[in-house]
Amino acid sequence: MADDQLKERPERSLAAQQAVPWLVVIVLLAAVGFLTWKAYFEHEEGDPVASAMLAFEKQNSLTVFSSRFEVLAESTDERGVMGVPILKSRQAMIVPATVEYRVDLSRVGPDRMQWDDGKDTLTVVLPPLQTSIPNLDEKDARLFTDGNFVIGAAAEDMLKNNSAQAERKASEFARTPEILTMARNAAKAAIRQNLAIPLQIAGYENAKVEVRFDGELAPKK
């Protein structure tokens, strides 16, 4: 009986020794499989608001729309002697103007973003659009002058007055509701496009981005 027990112990010890390498292999295979899954198959979702902020981090301002149009400016000039007008002239100018519309991204912080986890939707509220000073393309302006005799000083004064008038009119036209609506729609599309890739990288491949401006009502649920 004792001899049989002595025979069993070496056999069990040998079996245990043979099993150890296989256990190590199994553990290593499991570890490799886990790391492979982490690297290629697991999509760990990050913070969508932080991802959106990262997209804006290096952009203080985003130009979203540019409007080019023509404005008409008109001036008159009278010059005389002893208060009696002798020379009277008129100058009209049609000049192309360009105005750019920008979003101040430095004002778009986490307080202007809200993530709805149930709907995979990021809502962004933008500050009012900023418009640039009109860029008057005076080299392509068309001038029309009336008067029997227009002296150089009169022409220079009228041109200067017309330029200031054209800039003011261009600024007013740039803020008309129709133009602003087009600029806002372009801004919303640009922001949605800018945030699509960061959200996908964060793991939200089906995320939607809703954009509106201060004062605009949120869409009805």
ChimeraX attribute file (.defattr): number of C-alpha atoms within 10 A of each C-alpha:
attribute: neighborCount
match mode: 1-to-1
recipient: residues
	/A:1	5
	/A:2	6
	/A:3	7
	/A:4	8
	/A:5	9
	/A:6	10
	/A:7	10
	/A:8	11
	/A:9	11
	/A:10	11
	/A:11	11
	/A:12	11
	/A:13	11
	/A:14	11
	/A:15	11
	/A:16	11
	/A:17	11
	/A:18	11
	/A:19	11
	/A:20	11
	/A:21	11
	/A:22	11
	/A:23	11
	/A:24	11
	/A:25	11
	/A:26	12
	/A:27	12
	/A:28	12
	/A:29	12
	/A:30	12
	/A:31	12
	/A:32	12
	/A:33	12
	/A:34	13
	/A:35	13
	/A:36	12
	/A:37	12
	/A:38	12
	/A:39	10
	/A:40	8
	/A:41	10
	/A:42	12
	/A:43	13
	/A:44	10
	/A:45	13
	/A:46	14
	/A:47	13
	/A:48	26
	/A:49	23
	/A:50	16
	/A:51	18
	/A:52	23
	/A:53	18
	/A:54	13
	/A:55	17
	/A:56	19
	/A:57	13
	/A:58	10
	/A:59	12
	/A:60	12
	/A:61	14
	/A:62	16
	/A:63	18
	/A:64	19
	/A:65	20
	/A:66	17
	/A:67	14
	/A:68	14
	/A:69	13
	/A:70	17
	/A:71	18
	/A:72	17
	/A:73	21
	/A:74	19
	/A:75	18
	/A:76	18
	/A:77	17
	/A:78	13
	/A:79	15
	/A:80	10
	/A:81	8
	/A:82	7
	/A:83	7
	/A:84	9
	/A:85	11
	/A:86	11
	/A:87	16
	/A:88	16
	/A:89	19
	/A:90	17
	/A:91	21
	/A:92	18
	/A:93	23
	/A:94	18
	/A:95	23
	/A:96	21
	/A:97	23
	/A:98	18
	/A:99	21
	/A:100	19
	/A:101	22
	/A:102	20
	/A:103	24
	/A:104	17
	/A:105	17
	/A:106	13
	/A:107	13
	/A:108	18
	/A:109	17
	/A:110	12
	/A:111	10
	/A:112	14
	/A:113	19
	/A:114	15
	/A:115	17
	/A:116	12
	/A:117	10
	/A:118	6
	/A:119	10
	/A:120	14
	/A:121	17
	/A:122	21
	/A:123	17
	/A:124	24
	/A:125	20
	/A:126	24
	/A:127	16
	/A:128	14
	/A:129	19
	/A:130	13
	/A:131	19
	/A:132	15
	/A:133	15
	/A:134	20
	/A:135	15
	/A:136	22
	/A:137	12
	/A:138	14
	/A:139	8
	/A:140	10
	/A:141	16
	/A:142	12
	/A:143	14
	/A:144	11
	/A:145	16
	/A:146	12
	/A:147	13
	/A:148	9
	/A:149	11
	/A:150	18
	/A:151	12
	/A:152	9
	/A:153	10
	/A:154	20
	/A:155	18
	/A:156	11
	/A:157	14
	/A:158	23
	/A:159	19
	/A:160	13
	/A:161	16
	/A:162	22
	/A:163	19
	/A:164	14
	/A:165	17
	/A:166	24
	/A:167	19
	/A:168	16
	/A:169	17
	/A:170	25
	/A:171	18
	/A:172	10
	/A:173	17
	/A:174	25
	/A:175	14
	/A:176	10
	/A:177	10
	/A:178	10
	/A:179	14
	/A:180	17
	/A:181	12
	/A:182	13
	/A:183	24
	/A:184	22
	/A:185	14
	/A:186	16
	/A:187	24
	/A:188	21
	/A:189	15
	/A:190	16
	/A:191	21
	/A:192	16
	/A:193	12
	/A:194	14
	/A:195	22
	/A:196	18
	/A:197	16
	/A:198	20
	/A:199	25
	/A:200	16
	/A:201	15
	/A:202	18
	/A:203	17
	/A:204	20
	/A:205	14
	/A:206	12
	/A:207	19
	/A:208	18
	/A:209	19
	/A:210	18
	/A:211	22
	/A:212	19
	/A:213	16
	/A:214	11
	/A:215	10
	/A:216	10
	/A:217	8
	/A:218	12
	/A:219	8
	/A:220	4
	/A:221	3
